[in-house]
Amino acid sequence: MNTTVQNLALRLCAAALLASASTAHAADAATCKQVKMADPGWTDIAATNALTGIVLEALDYEQKVLPLSVPIAYAGMQKGQVDIFLGNWMPAQSQLASPLLQSGAIEKLRANLPAAKFTLAVPDYVAKAGVRTFAELAKHADKFDRKIYGIETGSPANQIIRKMLAAKSYGLQGWTLVESSEQGMLSQVARKGRSNDWVVFLAWEPHQMNNNIKLTYLDGDTEYFGPNFGSASVSTVARRGYRAACPNVARLLGQIEFSAALEQSIIADIVDRRQPARTAALRQLQARPELAAAWLAGVTTFDGKDAAAALRARLARP
């Protein structure tokens, strides 16, 4: 074999090796470049969507956030119109989400916040006056105007409250649910707090309400929100087939995990400092770049390049 032929053979071999390596780290299909994510209007999901969006865009994906109520978000996932939802609160959403998970209409990628709270709460001044459990609400029905304040109409949490009231559980006969929105509910709580009026409302952690309101989570419920003050797990769920169709970005989304402290730091900037969610999330990632290190294991950019280097480059910019 002459030198020219040898050099050509070597070049072809090198090209084959490069092609093999490229295939091993193949980019997701073009249809995976845009990641459609749901946002039900909750500040905690705004925070986690923002964190995720910064990382996605550093890896040359495009995040599209769709403002959808929880039931519509799940319906959108069934129709293939929504790819990812970071707000699968369980067991609060069990009635809505469990059948979809069991049938494979949606799939769980991971628990992104393993330890959360989700139940009813009262201001501390109400707790100090003798209401610390669900069973004690009925004893003071008149002071509460027989009302429980919830969030948006159709939310799984409101459905839980409706079920509890329909069953007259904990002696809550004649009580009604006041449906509003996250901000509408908290505005009512703040208004009543200014005059120490009694109020019971839906509460969860992480959320800025835990910083702004001196509140007490109610104990004693096992049937509706669950024990240990509605101990909850928040998961990332994907539409059917997403993991198989988009393995690289699905791997990333299946490795992203948050903490209550991280989320509440971002939420504080959003609420107290009036910062956009992206600005607040970027500040946290720049201050603590190690947060995202574990998220990127085995992940590449959209076109197969070094994900860690791409994220470092993004965090170096304002």
Protein Blocks (a to p, Z undefined) as FASTA:
>chain_A
ZZklmmmmmmmmmmmmmmmmmmmmgccdfklmpccdddehiaklmmmmmmmmmmmmmnop
acddddddfklmmmmmmnopafbdcklccfklmmmmmmmmmnomaccfbdfblbccdddd
ddfklmmnopabfklmmmmmmmnoopacdddehiaklmmmmmmmmnopghighiacdddb
fklmmmmmmmmmmnopacddddddddfklmmpccdddehiaklnoghhhiacddddddeh
klmmmmmlmmmmmmgccdfklmmmmmmmmmmnopafklmmmmmmmmmmmlmmmmmgoiac
fkopafklmmmmmmmpZZ
